[in-house]
Structures are given as C-alpha cells and as structure tokens.
Amino acid sequence: MSKKIVIDPVTRVEGHGKVTIQLDDKGNVKDSKFHIVEFRGFEKFIQGNPYWQAPLVVQRLCGICPVSHHLAAAKAIDQIVGIDPEDLSPTATKIRKLLHYGQIFQSHALHFFYLAAPDLLFGVDADPAIRNVVGVAQEHPELAKKGILMRKFGQEMIKATAGKKIHGIAAVPGGVLKNLHRNEIDYFLDGKEIPSIDTMIEWCTEVIDFMKGYHKEHAAWLDTFAAFPSGHLGLVSKDGSGALDLYDGRLRAVDSTGIITLNDIPDFQYHKYFNEDVERWSYLKFPYIKHLGRENGWNRVGPLGRMNVCKSITTPIAEKERKEFMAYTNGKPNNMTMHTHMARLIETLHAAEVMKELLHDEDITGNELVREGVRRNEGIGVIEAPRGTLIHHYKVDDAGKIEKCNLIVSTTHNNDPMNKAVGWVAQNVIDKKEEITEGMLNQVEVAIRAYDPCLSCATHAMGKMPLQLSIFNNEGDLIDEKLKS
C-alpha cells in the first residue's frame, strides 16, 4: 500500500509551506514536492495605485524583507521619474546603500543564529525541544548574545536611515527623505550605546572562524548533504570587473562548471532573458533562462549563487575569505548546498565592511537628496536581497497609475533548487527505510532552510494551483476533501 509523508508546516522559515513525499508499498520514494500554500497577490492589487506608492506598499509583502522590496521598487520608480541609478545624487545613493547593507547584515544574522544554528550546533537528530534559538541561548550563550546584538546593529542602521526598523521610509522617487547627522553616525562608530561597527567586523570574522572549525569536523556531511549541480545567478558590478555588487549591477549566470550562461545583462533587460513557469501543486512560480529552457535554465540565487558568479569582493577582509572559500572547489562553482551558510557569513562580513566605509563617507551628510528627470511609463529595479536576486517591474499609464506589476522574488528563483534539495533528502535519507524518524524529516527541512526562503514574499500570481479544502472533525480526523481546479 502506498504511503504519503507530509511535513506541514515547514519550520524555521519565513512564511508557510509544506512537503509531501510519496512512497510505494515497498517504501521506495516515488515523488517529492515542496508546496508553497499561501497566496498573497501583490502583483494584482497594486494595480491602479499611483506609482509613487509602490515603494511604500510593497514593503508589506514581508516583515523580514521590507527594505529589499522598498529599494527594488524605488529603483524602478526612479526610472519612471526619469532617474537611472547613476543619476541619483551621491548622498541619495549612499544613504540607500547604508539601508541596504544594514538589511543584509541583520537578515543574515537572523538566519544563521536563529534559524540555522540549532541544526548545526545540536545535530539534525537532536530533541526538537532544544533544537531552536532558546536552546542555542541556553547552551551557547556567548554565541547567541553576539547573534542578537549583530541583528540589533543592522536593525538600528535601518531605523537611522528609514525612520523605523520595519516598514520605514527612506527612498522617494529620485532620491531619499533624509541624510544622516553627525550624532547618528557616531552612534554606530563610538561603541558607547551599542557595539561599534569595528566590533561587528570582529565578530563576523570570529563566526566565520567558528564555521571553518565546524566544517573540519563535519566536512563529510556538509560537502555531500543535498549537494547537486545547478546554475547560479547574481549581480556583478557594471565596470566589467565581475565584482560582487549587492545594490546595483548586471545579471550574470554560470552553469555548474562555471561556464557563463548569462553574460552581464543590464537589469532592465531581464524580461528578454527570463520566463516563469507554473505548476498545479504550488503558488510559487518557476523562473528560468529562456535560451536554456525549463529543464536546464533554473538557477540558485542568494549567498552561494553570488559567490559562484562574482570574481571578487570589494572589501578586503571579505575578499580574503571569498578566495579561501572558492579555493576549496579549485575556483569552480561550489554546488554544495550546506556551504551556503559559509557564503552567507562572508556576505555578512562584507556588509559590515561596506557600512564602515559609508559611515566615514562625508556624502551621507550631504543635502542634495532628490533629483528630477523626464517622466517615463516603465521602470525596472533589480537588487540583491539577502536571499538572492529580486526584480520589480512596473508599467504606468499617463495618469501615473500602475497598469502592470511583475515581481520575481529571490525565493522564486530558488523554487527549483529547493525542490531538488527535498528530492535529494527523500532519495538518500528516507527511501527504503522501515522506520521514518523525526530526525529524517528534519533533514528535509534542513535542506530547505539552507536557502533561507521567504515564502510570504514569493507568491503573487495564482498559477495553476487548485483550491483544496480539507474538513476535519473535532478529533482531528480528515472526513472530507473538496478540490476546485
């Protein structure tokens, strides 16, 4: 008799998803899927709003990623008012970057210390009662303290530039609302009220060293768990150097061996190179590069993808760590899913170094905040969110109302990779096992968590997924199901 394993909900991720694994009567895995079961619809209900509201409204996609959506939308709306990224004032550009790198910093700290660390520190088979952030705080108080304060530092940077930590407003069409004053800058430099930016850099290097030591002890697991060849996508600098650029750059993709499949495409041309597919079993779409086709054109995005497509990092300490990271695979793309955690820590360090540079830059106290251009009817904003490449595309009518909105969110790019990771665990951990343990099922979640998915951000269009209604009695037994295609 066939059997279906259901993990619902997937835990320690943002948003709601479930996994189903189909077994035949001999315990062989027949199929596995990662279902995204929530539907948000932002692409539709933002239509009809005035264009200038887009950076405000789209923040409500998420409480974890609001800055990323705010800035991607702002970059698109800048174009609608006739301002390209290079046309912004130096003050506006650098204030936005401070906000952006504060977001990268706090989000990466949140994921590593709160969501991923419990599995790394206690093991995938540990008692769920301690395999959480509370357990980390109890067993590793110093590590937990640093994680909490690192996240706080990033959130304070967001508050300083955007007015509040969640759903603040920094960007306006063609610029920013405010600069930073000397006392606001000193708050991050002097270490009197919160640990300083220099302390943040020091702690980042300490956590990277911790991860290196962890890898030495667990290399056999980290190098093989949910590892599979894939394409990789991210932004690189516009100057041709191939340097990592998390704020503004060109789209580059490579295959699993390092061959370039998308060669530094201007972000505003993304729609010429990408398609999105849908499936009946998920509200999350499946993007892919057109000329490679649906089967071969999908890519990983996020920290691991970005390490694989870039040729350098512009800040010295992070660049040293990047070189060591890439040397492990002899300069070829790293296709090992669990190495995403180290890539994420390297980016956290890079974000801290960039924030330090910006805090010492006089332009962030400048007074030229907004510039104006000639109105257009279309704008595209692309940015590297913590979880990967984020695309916002808007078309507006002559009255300034949004006619069309398309969002390709980081987690959407990672839809195929996450399903591949689930399939790997199903085949290598669950297949043919007489007893399915909680630890085995947690390994499915560990594979998903490596991508730090934000499922709330990623579901905007209906696709083909049918509406399913399950009816349970007061004892929790399923008594009826209705399916509407």
Steps between C-alpha positions, in 0.01 A plus 500: 500500500640838404568761767524878506726685742396860570707765676263786575608761579868523411652669805763768559430671168308816422152421370300182456594193300470124518676197358340182367696182430327211323616144581396178327405183686869406535605832646658631181472873445282561196475880516568797724384860487546823694161672492455872564143516621448869582388753243561876528411656164706821518554504123126550454380723779778756454353573157310828495714660771707808416858404417651691790318274745673184376811522726267551799243230422731217394682510835190332643596186311707407803625606843841340436576633150322840489819695427583287197155550346504869592829556317428278198172683450671836557758423231216420259305814591815711460499399134135601468592852616795496259783418739732204436722364782802702386287819500425498873691743717799353688315558828189316385699207362705457815210538741316232307807277510530545876139393533554206264813367668340543841221276371745242363684501832198457727327244277809280466555517877138404559526197273832367623455543874125450535404259222804302384721481810272262698552227240873564474564517873275219621478276195206416277387216728500706821193536717277769343453644850859631492548523122396865489629846581411462869716190513782690334471777761508248784787285372706764315419831670795700361427396143132578545578839653717596204228389261238710676722809511609460138140491389425800720783696337352442156154593619632820657659589166163449332335721761758776456456513122130412465343630822407163652622143498210348306309666215689828525530747212837605365466508122276736306482539120841628395667491838459472876310673777792579730875493548686403819618745765829477687345367820324225303829398341687505832237266645635224276868592531575572866359185663352690793137395462531195274805297393682694229535419133858389570365253753253373241785431257695324774203282593437413136853367465461303823181333377667419167787338693244304701342377175840399363561290810154349468572409140820320593303278738199446275639528146363163389147616579526865391662408169245240397166581662248617236788575261417503129615686186310814409520835333572811708376858456586837651599861440857606424639850466439704188869585450585161349708377794245239602506620862212416732242778500200462728339835419535571128657296223458274200347154494747214465431127506734203481434129472620240748847492343548878478409559134321834469139456388387861548773752431460821702155594374368848592237456768236686298524229231418212736166427328681418176684216669264352760175307491286383792323165508222380733394167649167383640649408837651835606417871494872568451611550140807345337730752322756386245731642233318487168775377272587214736141383532292393798701185573847658507438872547426517875755649739587528864508855630611644833835479679622181333389611154663839544832350612497282190433776245723776636875530443580707809360687799590865535566496876835350608413266786199351324705461181762302691225268626344473153831386351534233766140393446543464123839328536317208660348421158811607305328816381209310346139560610415355838186285465489387863177623655624510859791725400238770458539568872867594460420711194234679706751578776750637247229733370418604856863601544495684167187689605671611821807619312286697253304661782826608662617660173170682459492623860834673433380649170406870522242461224253339742466839672439684171192705428422410138241232562274489191549548127240526225491380140256452214201271565492152349235230505712202603755421767700193605688470826735210578683455827668216689275432798646287781343192339601582144418693185180706535324655200224764502346606168227764467310656210290812560246692293518868412313586819771331706297196607662157500366288213727197536724360770730198480703382797763226481605446858818332620320198639318461169835451325586239763178305448659235278815472716293453817296228332822334384629515858180343634529228238861432597408446865202286406715274285808487722352509851138375487493258205450132600514574875278280717459772762474870423632702794452864593870556433460376144214740440699782655770438241247591232449831679876549546541481121227762450626725780843529336335727242345720772176513302253781550182336379276795586692720257491260215135420417326759286319331211252215507678278251311172460481379858145389586319597819488208743269492802562239770230438763593348838279389789554603861742212550722612217397231251469593133139441402473670161699683236384733225715601202424792271720519190 
